[in-house]
């Protein structure tokens, strides 16, 4: 899940959140310009508000919104980087374990079975970590969506560790 993923990243979510207020503002402006429901007179009642106080308020509100949005995006980006690093470290660790099998005196068939088992377990572990980060539990459906390697080769207890 990146910033521009097809399932909707940060920018798609921001566009969804801002669409309704933007359409509402356009409708209100149209109603004001065409004096629908006496909106022009209603809004003129608020003309006594001090312009300097209103400007200060909107400036502070804008600053807070921009700051919080920037901070949230930085946290999201940092979390995404940490997930990518975790995946890379898992792959590095499993490759190191698999490299040690090259010098094994066990039969070739057992070595290949062990290597396959390590790859499947790392795949399940990464799927579990991803679903936990999403705040969900690992289910059969999410296991299929995450395309875990040879899931049917694992016993039931190992799948749901």
N, C-alpha and C positions, 0 to 999 in steps of 0.2 A: 504494500500500500504506500505509494509515493504521493507526492504533491499533486500529480496530474494523472492518477490512476483512473482506469475506466469505471471502477466501482464508485468513484467520487472521492477526491482527496480534499485537502484543506480549502482550495479555491472553489471547488464545487459546493462545498458546505457553506462557505461564506456567501456565495451567490444565492443559494437557496434562502439563507437567513435574511438577506437584504432585499430580496425581490418583493415581498409583501409590503414592507414600509415604503419602498420606492413607488410601487403602484398606488399605495394609499396617498402619498404626497402628490402624485400626479392628479389623482382624482380630486383632492382638496383644492389644488391650484386651479383646475378646470372649473370647479364649483365656484371658487372666488371670482375668477375672471368673468364668468357668465352669471354671477349673482344668483346662483341656485340656492334655495332655502335661506335667502337673505344672509348669506355667509359673509358678504362684504361688511354689512352693518355689525354683525356679531364680532368680526375680527377687529373692527375699528374701536370697539369697547376696550380692547387690550392695548390701544395705542398710547395710553398713559404710562406704560411701563418704561422705566428709565433705560435708555439705550445703552448707556455705559455699563450698567449692572447686567443687562441681558448679554451684552458682548463679552463681559468677563465670565459670566456663567457658561456661555456656549464655548468660549475658549478653553476653560478648565475641563468641561465635559469632553470636548474634542481631544484634548491632551490625554485625559484618562483613558478614553476609548482606544486611541492609537497606542498608548503605552501598554495597556493590558493585552491588546491584540498582538503587538510585537513580542511581548513576553510569552504569551501562549504559543505563538509560532516558534519561538526559540526553544521552548520546552518540547514541543512536538518534534522539531528537527533533531534535538539532542536525543530524544527517545528513539527516533528512527535510526540515528547513527549507532546508538548502543545495541539495538536489535541486530543491525547488520554486522556489527563487531562480534556479537555473541554467536551469530550463525557462522561467521568465518572462523572463530576460535573452536567451535564444535567440529567443524570440518577438518581443521588443522589437527586437533587432538585425535580424531578418528583415523586420519591418514597416518599419524605417527604410530598408533596402535597397529594399524594394518601393515606398516612397514616392518615392524618387529616380527611379523609372521613369515617373512621371507627366509629367515634362518631357522625356521621350525623343523624339527625332525619328525613331526606328525605326518600321517598320510595326507597326500594332496587333497583328497576329498574332504577330510576334516578341516583342513586349513581353509578351503574355499567356503565350507559351511560356516565356519567361524567368522570369516570376513563378511559374508552375507548377513549374518546375524548382527554384527556390529553396525553395518550400514542401515539395517532396518530399525535397530534400537535408537540410533542417532536421529533418524527420520521421525520416529515417534516422539522423542524427547523435544525436538524442535517444534513439532506440531503442538505439543502440550504447552510449551513456553509461549508460542504465538497466541493460542487460544486463551491462556491465562492473562496475557497482556491486553487482550480484547475484553477481558472481564467476563468471559464465558467459560463453560465447562466443555471438556472434550467429549464430543458425541460421535456416533457413527456417521452422521451427516457431515460434521466438520472434518472428520478424518478423510472422508471421500473428497471433500472440497480441497483439502490441503495436499492431496495426492501422495499419501504416505506410501513408501516402498513396500510392496509385498505384505500388506497387512494381514492377509489370510494365513501367513506362515507363523504368526504369533499365537500363543494360547490366550485364552480370555483374560486371565489374571494379568499377564504382561501388557496387554493392550490398554487396560484401564488402571495402570499403576497409580 
